Amino acid sequence: MTLPLALSDADEGRRWITAALAQLDDYVLPRYRSLDAPLLAVVGGSTGAGKSTLVNALMGYPVTRSGAIRPTTRQPILLHHPADAAWFEGSRILPGLERIRGTVAAHPVPASQAGATPDASAMTSLVLLEQEQVPQGMALLDAPDVDSISDENRRLAGQLLAAADLWVFVTSANRYADAVPWRLLLDAASRDITVAVVLDRVPPEAEAEVREDLQAMLTAQGLGGAMLFVIHESPLDAMGMLPAGSVDSLRSWLAGLAADAGERSAVARRTLNGAVKAVGTRMEAIAGFADAQEAAARELREGAVAEYSEALKRILDATKDGALLRGEVLARWQDFVGTGEFFRAVEQNVGRIRDRIGAYFRGEPAPAVKVETAIETGLQAVILDEAANAAENVDRRWRSQPAGRQLLGTDDLAGTSPDFDVRATAAIRKWQEGLMELIREQGQGKRTQARWLSFGINGLGAALMVVVFSMTAGLSGLEIGIAGGTAVVGQRLLEAVFGEDAVRRLAHQAREDLHVHCQRLLDSERARFLDRLDDARPIGGRSLRQHARTLRRLAGSA
C-alpha cells in the first residue's frame, strides 16, 4: 500500500512500510520457504568496534576489509562453507543485492593498506566468499557500521541485520553503552532473535567490572539470555590479526550451533516467529498512518460535496421563489400574454376566452420563444454564478490543508471549467425540450388534444416554466411570488387545458427534471476535485489491522 497524501507523518509512515516489506522480502518469506537453509549470522556493530578484525580472527587470516578480496572489498561480504554455496548464490535472501563471487588473494594486503570506507554507489552488491573455516550449516556476513556517517551504509547495515537468523554484535569496552547499538539490540529483543555480544578491547584488569555492567544492561532490556564473549585488549600483528586463541570460545559456540541440526532449527524458527510478530507490529503502526490518510481524504471529499450541494440548493431555491421572473423574463411573459386587462379576463373566465388566447398563440409564436430564451439566460446566470462560487470555496478549503495543496498542485480550479457555460446552456435547453415533451405527452388524450393544440406547445411550455419558477410550496396552496398575477395566469391557462391534478403532476415532474440536470452539471464540476482524490486512492488501516492480528496469532501459536 502507499500513503499518497502529503500529511505531516506520511514520510515516517512510508519508512514503516519500506521496513515491513524489506523484512518480508529479506527474511520472513525466504526463511519460511526454506527452514532447513543454513543460518545467517550477521556481524554488526559501531564504527571501529572491530567487526572485520573479529571475522578475520574466526577465519584465521585476513579476508575482509583488508584489500584481500577480489574484485573489491567495498561491499558487504558473506562467508560460507563451499557445500552451502547454492543457498546464497541465488536471490533466496536479500534479493535486492547483486551477487559477486569473491576470491582470496594469494598475498593478503597489510592492515595499513586496507581499503577506505565504501561509497554509496558500491553498496548494491554482496560478495560471496567460500571458506572451509566456516562451519557447514552457517554463514557469516560482515556488515557496514550501524552508525556510519554514510546514510546508505546505515540503511544497508539495518537491512542486513534484519535478514539475519542471529546477530554477532561487536562493541568495545569504551562504547558498549552507546545509544545506536542499543537501539538495534532492543530491536533484536523485540524479535526474539538469538544474539551473541562480543565485548572487544577489554583491559584484563577491567574485565570483571565491564562484563558485570554489560550483563546487567542486557538483562534489564530483555536480553539476559544473550551469549557474551570478551576479547582482551591486545596489539594486532602486521596483518591486523588478533593473537591466536582470542576468539576460540566464540568459534566453538558457532561451530556447535552449526553442528546441531535441532538447535539450528530452533534458532531459525524462533527468529522467524519474532520477525513475523515484528511485521505485525509494524502493520499496526502503518494502519494508524493509513487511517490518518483516510481521514484527510474524507475531510477533503466532504468539503467538496458540501460546497457543491449548497450550490445546488441555492440554484433550486432561486428557481422556485419567483426570483427568476424579474426583469427580462417578466417583461417577455407580459409581452406574450398581453396587458393587465388580459390578466383580469383570464382570471374571470379562462374557458370563455380560450379561443382568443389560442389565436394569439398560433399567430404570434415568437413571444413564447422569447420567454424561453429569457428564462434560459436567467437560469444560466444563476447556475454559472453558483458553480463558480462552489469551485472557489472548494479550492480555498483544499489549499488550506497540505494534502489538498498537494492534490491541486499548480492547477487553478477556483473557477468553472472552460466549457461549463456551453454545457449549462445545453442542459437548460435539454430541460426545456423535456418540458415540451411532457406537455405533448399529457395532451395526447382526445378530450384535451384540441385544447393544447389551440394554445400551442411553446405557449404552454412557457406557462409551465413560469408556474415552476413561482412555486415555493408546490401547486397545492400556491404562493404568489414577486411576479404577482403572472403565476396565476400561467396556472389557470394550464388548468384550463389539462386540469388541476395534471398541472400539479407536470410542475412536479418539471422541477424534478430541472433538479437532475443541475445535479449532473455540478457533479461534473465537482469531479474535477474528487477525481484527484480517487486517483490518489488513500485507504484506511482496517484490513491491515486484521492482517496484523493474524500474524501475531500465527507467531504466538508456532
N, C-alpha and C positions, 0 to 999 in steps of 0.2 A: 504494500500500500504506500501511498505518498501523503504528504502534508502540503497541499498546494497553496494554501493561503498564507499571506505574509503576516503571521502573528508573532508576537514578541518571543514566544517559546518554540517557534517552528524549527529553528536550526537545531536546538537541543533535541527535539523530538526526532528529527531526521538522523541525528547521530545515534540515537537509541535504535532506530530502525536498521541502520547500517550495521551496528554491533550485533543485533539479533540475527540478521541474515548471515553475517560473517560467521557467527557461532554455529549456525545450522550448516553452512556450506563447508567450513573448515574442520569441524569436529563432529557434531551430533550425527549428521547423516553418514559420513564416512565410517564412524565407529559403529553405528547401528548396523550398517550393511556388512561389516567385517569385524565381528567381535574377536576373532582369532588372530587379527593382524598384530604385528609387533607393537609393543608400547613405544610411544614417542615421549622421550624425556627432554624437555626444553631447559637449557641452561640460561638463566636470565639474571639480571641484576643491574646495579647502578654503574655509572661510568667509573672505570678504574678499579672495580671491585675484584677483578682477577678472573673473569669468566673464561677467557680464552686460555689463560695460564692453567686453569683447572682442567679444561678439556685436553690440553696438550699433556698434562701430567697423567691423566687417565689413559691416554694412548701410549705414553712412554717416549714420545718425541714430538717436535713441533708440527702441528697440522693446521692450525688456524691462526689468522691474524698476524702471520709472520712472513708472509710473502712466499710460503712454501707451496701454496695451492695454485695449480694452473687449470684454467686460463686466468683466474683472478681471485683475489681474496676479498673483493668488495661486495660480496653477497653473503647472506647467512649460509652456514654450512651444516649439512645434515650428514652425520657419520653413521654408517650401518654395517652390519655383517654382510659379506658377499652373498650369503644364502638368502638374505632378506631383500635383495635389490628390487625384485618385482613389486614389492609392496609400495615402493616410494617413487619408482620411475614414471608412473602414470599420474593421473590427476585425482587419485583417491583422496588425498588430503591436500589442503592449500591449493586448490585448483587455479587460483589466480596467479600463481608464481610459475614462471618458466623453469624447466629443469635443465641444469648444466651438469654434465658428468665431469668431476674434477679428478686430478691425479696428484700424487705426492712427488715433489721434486726430489731428484737424486741427492741434491746438496741443499739442505734447508738453509734459509737466509737467517742470519743472526737477528736477535730481537732488536738491535739498534737500527736495523734496516726495515723494520716492519712497515706495512702499508698504512696510509692515512685513513682517517675516518671515511667510510663510504659516502659517496654523494647520492642525492635522491634519485638520479636517473639510473643508478646501478641497482636499486633496491627492488627490482621486479623479478629477480631470478633466485633460484635455490640451487646451491651447489651440492651435488650428491657425491659422497666420498666413501668408497668401500674400505673397511678397516677390520682386519681379523681380530683386533683387540676389543672391538665392540661385541658384547655377548649376543648370540643369536636370540631373537625374540625381543630385542630392544634397540632403539636408535637414539642418538644424542644430537640435539640441534643447538648450535651456538647462535644465540640471538643478539641483536643490537642492544645497545644500552636503553634501559627503560626511561632514563632521564636525559637522553641525548639532546643536544642543542638543535638537532635536526627534527623538524616535525615529522618528516617521512620515516625517519628511524624509529621514533617513539611509536608511531602508528604501527609500523611493521613488528616491532617488539611486542606490542599488545596483541596483534593478530597471531603471532607465533605462540605466545603463551596461551591464548585461547584455544589453540589447536592441540595442546599437549594433553597427554594422559597423566603425566606427573611433572612436577617442577623441581628442578635443582636450582634453588635460589641462592645466589652468591652475594654476600655482603662482607663488610670488613669490621674490625673492632672499633674503628672510628666512626662508622656510618650506619651501624645496624639499626639505629633509631630514626633514620631519615624518613620523612613523610612519604616520598614517592614509592619506595619499596613496600612500605606498609599498606599503602592503598592496594597494591597488587596482591599482597599476602591476604588482606581481608577479602578480596575478591575470590581468592583461592578457597578461603574458609567457607564462603557462601556457596561455592560449587562443590564442596566436599572432595576437592582434588587432593591427591597424595602429594605432600610437599617434603622435600629434603632441603634443609637450610645449611649452607656451608658458610661458616664464620671464618673469614680469611684474615691473615696477617695479625694474629693474636699474639701479643708478647707472652711468653710462657708464664711469667710471674703474675699476669693478669687473667689467665685463662679461667680460673675458678669463678672469679667475680663477674667477668663478662658473660660466661656461659650461664651462670645463675640468673643474671639480669635478663638476658635474652630469652631464656626458657620461661621465665615468669611472664614476659610480654607475650610470648606465643600462647601460653596457657590462657591468659586473660582475653585473648582475641579468638579463642576457639580453635587454636592450632596446637594444642598441647600434645597431640599425637605425632606431630611432625618430627622426622629424624633430624638430629642436629650433629653436624660434623665440624670439627675445629682443625684449622691448619695454622700452625705456628708461624710467626713472623720469621723469615729467613731470607738470605740473599739468593738471587737467581743466578744460574750459570750463564755462560756466554750465549747460549741458545735460548735464554729466557725460561729455563726449566726449573721447577721446584726440586728440592732434594729428593732422592729416592725414598719411597715409603711414606711420603707426605699425605697421599690420598688413598692409601691401602684400604682403610676402613670404608670409604665411600665406594671404592671399586668393588670390594667384596659384597657390599649391600646391593649394588646394582646387578652384579652377576648372580647373586642368589635370587633376586626378584625375577630376573630373566629366565632362570633355570626352572622356576616353579610355575608350571602352567596354570595351576589353580589360583595361585596368588596373582599372576598376571591377569587372569580373567576377572578376579575380584577387583583389582585396581581399575581395569577398564570399565567394568560395569558401574562401580561407584562414581567414577568421574563422569561417565555418560549420564547417569541419573542426576548428578549435580548440575551438569550442563543443561539438561532438559528443564530442570527446575529453574535455572537461571534464565533460560529463554522465556519461560512462563512469566517470571517476574518482570522481565523486560517488556513482554507483551502487555502486561497490566499497565505499566507506565506509558507505553505507546498508546494504549486505549484512552488514557487521560488526555494526551495531546490530540488524539483524533476527536474526542468529544468537544474539545475547545474549537477545533476546526468546524465541526458540525454546528456548534452554537453560533459561531461567527457567520457561517453561511446562512443559517436560519434567520439571523438578525438582518442580514442584507436582503434576503429574499422577502421577508415580511415587510421591510421598509418599502421595497419596490411595489409589492402587491397593495399595500395600504395607500400609497400615493395615487396609483392608477385607479384603485377602487373609489377613492374620494373624487377623482376627476370624473369618473363615470357618473357618480351620484350627482355631481354639480351639473353635468350636461343634462341628465334626465330631469333634474329639478327645473332647469331653465326651459325645458320643453313642455312643462305641464302647469306652469303658473301664469301663463299669458305673456311672459317676458319677450318671447319671440314675435308677438303680434304687435309690437311697437313699430313705429316709423314706417319703413318701406312696405313691410308685409301688410300692415293695416291699410295703408293707402291703396295698395293694389287690390286688396279684398273689397274695399269700398268702391273702387272703380268697377270691380267685377259685378257686384250685386246692386249697385245704384245708390240712390240718395237715401236720406233719412225717411222720406215718405215711403220708400220701398220697404224699409225695415218695419215700419208700422203696419203696412199692409200685410206683410208676411206673417207678422206676429198675430194679426187678427184672423186671418183665414188663409193658410198656405194652400189648401186644396183649390180654392176659388181662383187663385191667380197662377196656378201651376202652368197653364198653357203659356201665359205671358212670360214666365220665367224661362220655360223651355225654349221658346222662340228666341229669347235674348241669348241663352246659352248657345243655341245652334247657330245663330247668326254672328256671334262675336266670340269665337273660341279663344282668341288671343289673350283676353284678360285673364282667363283661367291659367294659361301657361305663365303669364307674368306673376300670378300669385305663387305658383310652384317655384319659379326662379327666385323670387324674393325670399321664400321660405328656405330654399336651398342655400342661398347666400348667408342668411342669418344663422342657420343651423351650422353651416361650415365654420363660420367665425367663432361660434361657441366651442365647437369641437377642437379647432386648432388652438385656441387660447388655453383650454383646459389641458390638452395633451402637452403643450409646451410647458405649462406650469408643473405638471407631474414630472416631466423629464428633468426640469431644473431642480426640483425638490429631491428626486432620487439621486441625481448626480451630486448634489450637495451632501446628502446623507452618506453616500458611499465614500466620498472623498474625505469625510471626517474620520474614517477608520482605515488603518493600514491595509487590511485585506481588500477593502473597496478600492482604495487608491491603486493597489497592485492590479486588480482586475480591469480597471478603466485605463490605466497607463496614461498615455498622452492623447488618447481619443477624446473628442468633445461630444458627449451625449447629452449636453444640457439643453438641447433644443430638439424639435421633432426631426424625423427622418427627412431627407431632401425631397422625397416624393410623397410625403404624407398628405399635403394639400390635394394632390391629384387623387390619391386613394380615398380621402374623405369625401371629395365630390362624387366619385364613382359610387361610394357606399350610400350616400344620400339619394342619388338618382335611382339606385337599385331598390332602396326602400320605397321611394315614390312609385316606381314601377310595380312593386309588390302591392302597394296600396290600391293602385288601379286594378290590379288583377283580383284583389279581394272584392272590390265593388262589382267587377264584371261577373265574378262567380256568384255573388249574392243576388245579382239582378237577372239570373237566368230563368227564374220561375215565370210562368205565364202571367201571373197576376201583377208582377212588378216590372216585367220587361218593358212595357210601354212607358211606364213612368221614368225608369232610369235612362231609357233612350231619349226621352224628351228633354231631360236635363243635360245629358252628355256626360261621359265618363270623366273628362277633365274637370268639369264643373263640380261633380260630386266628389272627386278626389280632393279638389281644393277645399270644399266644405268639410270633408273628413279631417284634413290636416288642421284646419282652424279649430275644429272641435277638440282634436287631440292636444293641441298646444294651449288650450284654455282650461284644461281639466286640472283640478287639484285634488279631487276626491272621487274620481270616476264619474260615469254618466248619471248614476243614480244620485239625486240631490246635487246636480251640477252647480258649482260655484262660479259666479261670473268674475273673470279676471280683469285685467286692465283694458281688455278690448271691449268691455261693456256688452252692448247688444250684438256685437259681431258673432260671438259664440252661439247665442240664441238663434240667430238666423241660420247658421250652418247646421245646428242641431235640428231645427224644425224642418229644414229642407230634406235632410236625410231621413227623418222620421216619416215625412210625407211619402217618400219613395219606398223605404224598406220596413218601416215600423220601429217602434221604440226598442224592442228587445234586440232586433237585428243591428240597430245602430250601436247599442251597447257592446255587442259582440265585435262589431267591426272596429270600434275605437280601442277596445281592449287588445285585439289582435294587432292593430297598427302600432300600439305602444310597445307590445312585446317584441314585434319585429324591429322597431327602432332600437330597443334595448340590445337586441342581438347584434345588429350592425355596429352600434357604437362599441359594444364589448369587444368585438373582433378587431376593430380598429385599434383600440387601446391595448389589447393583448399583443398585437403585432409590435407596437411601440415598446411595451414592457419587455418583450422578448429580447430586445437589444441589450438589456441588462442581465436578465435571467439566463440567457444562453451562455454568458460568460461564466456564470456560476456552474451551469451544467457541464461546460467543457472542463472546468477545474475538477469537478466530481469529488468534493470533500465528503468523506463518510465518517460516521461515528465509530466508537470503540466497542459497541455491544458484541459483535461477533468475535473480536479479539479477546474480550474477557472470557467468553465461552471456551475459546481455544486454550487460553491460559489456564483455566480451571482443569481442562482435560489433561494438559501437560503436567500440571502439578500432581494430579491424581495418578497418572502413569508413573511419574518419578517416585511417588510415595509407595506405590504397590510393587515396584520392581525389587 
